[in-house]
Amino acid sequence: MTDAATTDTVTLDVLDRWVRLSDARLTTEADHLTALDSAIGDADHGTNMLRGFTAIVAKLDATPPQSVPEFFKAVGMTLVSKVGGASGSLYGTLFLDMGKNAPAGASMSAVEWAHALSAGVAAVVARGHAQPGDKTMIDAFGPALTALEAALSGGATLAAAAAAAADAAEQGSADTEPLVARKGRASYLGERSAGHVDPGSASTALLLRAFADAAAGEAA
């Protein structure tokens, strides 16, 4: 479903559509993410992410946030409590730090959105100590941030910039396939981790595509 009334402002409605689209797409893609994780991890990434986002939707239904910081805090706390393994901690950190770096109020500009996302990713790096090329979610987030900031600097609309970021994240995730993992459980496999897409980068790409579509007016 597409809402024709899209803007360049990230409102609570956009954020609400984002997590509901993410939940719907995780419902479809959970088995794929878990299959990726089966090759080099704990075989539970899709299941964990879906459990987390389903819980987020239930929480938003029960207590709708009244501001952007409240929204990100609710999402982050739910992911920390519901998603197991490193993914819960890292994605929880992402959203909690986005909330700390978002303006008070019920909306933010596209530039403020990019700033909050960048701060959230920086917090993930600080917690997980992953660098580009380590075969982690950072290999999707890094190119996405670069593309997002370049698009906004060039005058792109929120929807166009978010789509460019999602494109870059998807390419970054695909580019993890030949890499040898240097972080997380996959690193225990050494050279045998090459030849598989990192599941964390794949879920990052899924979430950023869902945001781009939400910014363009799509709803679950």
Disulfide bonds with the S-S distance in Angstrom:
none
